[in-house]
């Protein structure tokens, strides 16, 4: 179902028209944040000390 499909969810479609598609925007920002965190916090070079293994 399309978020803007007024025949399926007219109330939601009206809210999207007035306020924008908030869930889509939240999803976009979350994905962008995850990409940035992956770029900034690279723990791949860290290794446990041999005594701990």
C-alpha positions as a Markdown table, in Angstrom:
| # | Residue | x | y | z |
|---|---|---|---|---|
| 1 | Unk | 0.0 | 0.0 | 0.0 |
| 2 | Unk | 1.3 | 3.4 | -0.9 |
| 3 | Unk | 1.4 | 5.9 | 2.0 |
| 4 | Unk | -0.3 | 8.5 | -0.1 |
| 5 | Unk | -3.1 | 6.2 | -1.4 |
| 6 | Unk | -6.2 | 8.1 | -0.2 |
| 7 | Unk | -8.6 | 5.2 | -1.0 |
| 8 | Unk | -6.8 | 2.9 | 1.5 |
| 9 | Unk | -6.0 | 5.3 | 4.3 |
| 10 | Unk | -7.5 | 8.7 | 3.8 |
| 11 | Unk | -6.7 | 10.0 | 7.2 |
| 12 | Unk | -3.0 | 9.0 | 6.9 |
| 13 | Unk | -2.9 | 10.5 | 3.4 |
| 14 | Unk | -4.2 | 13.8 | 4.7 |
| 15 | Unk | -1.6 | 13.8 | 7.5 |
| 16 | Unk | 1.2 | 13.1 | 5.0 |
| 17 | Unk | -0.1 | 15.9 | 2.8 |
| 18 | Unk | -0.1 | 18.3 | 5.8 |
| 19 | Unk | 2.9 | 17.2 | 7.7 |
| 20 | Unk | 5.1 | 15.2 | 5.3 |
| 21 | Unk | 5.9 | 11.5 | 5.4 |
| 22 | Unk | 7.4 | 11.5 | 8.9 |
| 23 | Unk | 8.1 | 7.7 | 9.1 |
| 24 | Unk | 10.0 | 7.9 | 5.7 |
| 25 | Unk | 12.0 | 10.9 | 7.0 |
| 26 | Unk | 12.8 | 9.2 | 10.2 |
| 27 | Unk | 14.0 | 6.1 | 8.3 |
| 28 | Unk | 16.2 | 8.2 | 6.0 |
| 29 | Unk | 17.8 | 10.0 | 9.0 |
| 30 | Unk | 18.4 | 6.7 | 10.8 |
| 31 | Unk | 20.0 | 5.1 | 7.8 |
| 32 | Unk | 22.2 | 8.2 | 7.3 |
| 33 | Unk | 23.2 | 8.1 | 11.0 |
| 34 | Unk | 24.1 | 4.5 | 10.8 |
| 35 | Unk | 26.3 | 5.1 | 7.7 |
| 36 | Unk | 28.1 | 8.0 | 9.5 |
| 37 | Unk | 28.6 | 5.9 | 12.7 |
| 38 | Unk | 30.1 | 3.1 | 10.6 |
| 39 | Unk | 32.4 | 5.5 | 9.0 |
| 40 | Unk | 33.5 | 7.2 | 12.2 |
| 41 | Unk | 33.7 | 4.3 | 14.6 |
| 42 | Unk | 35.8 | 1.7 | 12.8 |
| 43 | Unk | 36.6 | -1.0 | 15.4 |
| 44 | Unk | 38.0 | -3.5 | 12.8 |
| 45 | Unk | 41.6 | -2.8 | 13.7 |
| 46 | Unk | 41.1 | -3.5 | 17.4 |
| 47 | Unk | 42.0 | -7.0 | 18.6 |
| 48 | Unk | 41.7 | -8.7 | 22.0 |
| 49 | Unk | 45.0 | -9.3 | 23.8 |
| 50 | Unk | 46.3 | -12.8 | 23.4 |
| 51 | Unk | 45.9 | -13.5 | 27.1 |
| 52 | Unk | 42.2 | -13.0 | 26.9 |
| 53 | Unk | 41.6 | -15.4 | 24.0 |
